[in-house]
């Protein structure tokens, strides 16, 4: 029983990951362990190192794909672990990784004592005679580092993410200001991509719309009031600190960054807490300390809701579209799937087109569908600087329960096979020529008829 796992002592190690291409896809890595393995890759190539299993936390089931995949380590990661087989040191298990402060970056060459040695495995350097001096050789002779020379990325600064460290200094007077020492590249990208001066809808005024003025007819019409929207800027949450610097303070910002540059931040900095998730392309979202959220999509955005979509905006809404807008309602032609806009009391609906047209089209079978209905409890006003044209292929009917007044400054011409005006009072006022032409009968009937 003395040699049983767990009863023959706890033998631990510190080492460097040199390979993570596990053929069994179980998250194993090859580690070169200090004190157990030579740094000489000729004597002990990376492919001869034992595979190390990676221990996951209890919050990850690590069975049948449930939980987090044990794939966080990279070549060049320093790790600590133990050997399940004790002194045999052939069954390593990694407990965790060790951040540090790298003194230098991976080297492509290493100095060794010149010696007589044949280098094999397709990497022959020739034969050297021992002279007692140093020579530089390709770094495949040196282990304990990333063989691909990708990591560490920085020398002279901690392995902790720059977003979490966020070192700042104050420059010398007289123009003293707070500046970031090593801002994370994503901060620089975000600041260069802030959207500024975004236009909002602005309505030009139109006074006395639809006015008709005459001594006897009176004045009708309304005014479209000017309503200029204020341009707005994207909130730059990454620059809300003093002197527009990043607000995170060590050790409160909890950062995850993948190899490809995808980032998650859970920042608990007092008074500046944030949540930030960002794709390497720049798409992502961020929630500021006051709950304000900024979402940015660098490419196309697709939103699919298979149920009902409920949106409640308790303030104002400003929406700016640089291109066109297309809205399809009732795609399946179901009953009562209407497009309704309800504007509550005290508000106005205004549609303005600059140098364009407004078209209303209602299609149907010509019997029950295809109507355009207008209703106003006060006035309906039309005004055009050009012509107003109406064409109907059926009847033109007007039920006027008050007065019908026409004020024509030019030529007024009415034609028809049968024309008839009747009422208790009829008045036609014209400052120029007023012609009645009929191919049949023209009747003017009323108790009082004024022709001026």
ABEGO torsion letter per residue (X at the ends): XAABBGAAEBBBBBBBBABABBAAGAGBBBBBBBGABBABAAABBAAABBBBBBBBBAABAGBGGBEBBBAABBBGBBBBBBBAAEAAGABBBBABBBBBBBABBBBABBBBBBBBBBBBGGABAEBBBBAGBBBBBBAAABBGBBAAGAOBABBGBBABBAAAAGBBBBBBOABBBBBBABBBAAAAAAAAABBBGBBBBBBBBBBGBGBBBBAAAEBBEBBBBBBBBBBBBBBBAAAABBGGBBABBOAABBBBBBAAGBBBBBBABBGABBBBBBBAAGBEBBBBAAGBBBBBBABBBBBBBABBBBBBBABBBBBBBABBBBBBBGAAGBBGBBBBBBBBBGBBBBBBBBGBBBBBBBBBAGAABGBBBBBBABBBBBBBABBBBBBBABBBBBBBABBBBBBBABBBBBBEABBBBBEABBBBBBABBBBBBBABBBBBBEABBBBX
